Amino acid sequence: MIVPARWKPQLGLALWLGLALPPPRHALESTMTLQMLVQIPLLALAGWWLTAFLARRPTGAMAAWNRSGISGLLLASLAAMVWMLPRALDASLDVPWVALAKFVGVPWLIGMPLAISWPRAGFVVRGVFLIEVVATAFRLGWLYMVSPVRLCSNYLLTDQQQLGKIMLAIGVAICALLAWKLMWGRIDIDGGRGR
């Protein structure tokens, strides 16, 4: 879906607030799959769109820290790993301050760094990031699928196994997309231009 740039801040704010309302929040936290693969990515998307509120180009120390987008992508990766842990998913349902941390942290520490860093990243940095996304999908998907015990006390074993299968399918889909892109797509080697 292509969203006009001028609407992104408002849509990001509306999405962020909408996800925090009790009915959608409870619906998206009703299963492990919905929380990890729908709610958290939507919070990250809200953060991506909210980036339009910030200055177009980071300056000074921020620009130096995030040269070529590497630091921002690393920050987003580390923050995303936290919200893939069963303990974090459980705690976000049981502990109010962890739930607050999710609704604030995911947009600010995953969505915004991705939005700022992805355009600055070059071909190699993007490739390494995507390979790690695929590897994480396979690692966690396999873990969730084969574990004989529930890893989240709030969710059923069948939900956990379903999440594992979907994550494996996502890993395969990303691999297929990357292979298609490398073989027949247009590759922008100078994409990030090292900004």
Secondary structure as UniProt FT lines:
FT   HELIX           5..7
FT   HELIX           8..20
FT   HELIX           22..28
FT   HELIX           32..34
FT   HELIX           35..39
FT   HELIX           40..50
FT   HELIX           51..53
FT   HELIX           60..65
FT   HELIX           67..69
FT   HELIX           70..82
FT   TURN            83..84
FT   HELIX           86..94
FT   HELIX           96..106
FT   HELIX           107..111
FT   HELIX           112..117
FT   HELIX           118..120
FT   HELIX           123..146
FT   TURN            153..154
FT   HELIX           157..184
FT   TURN            189..194
//
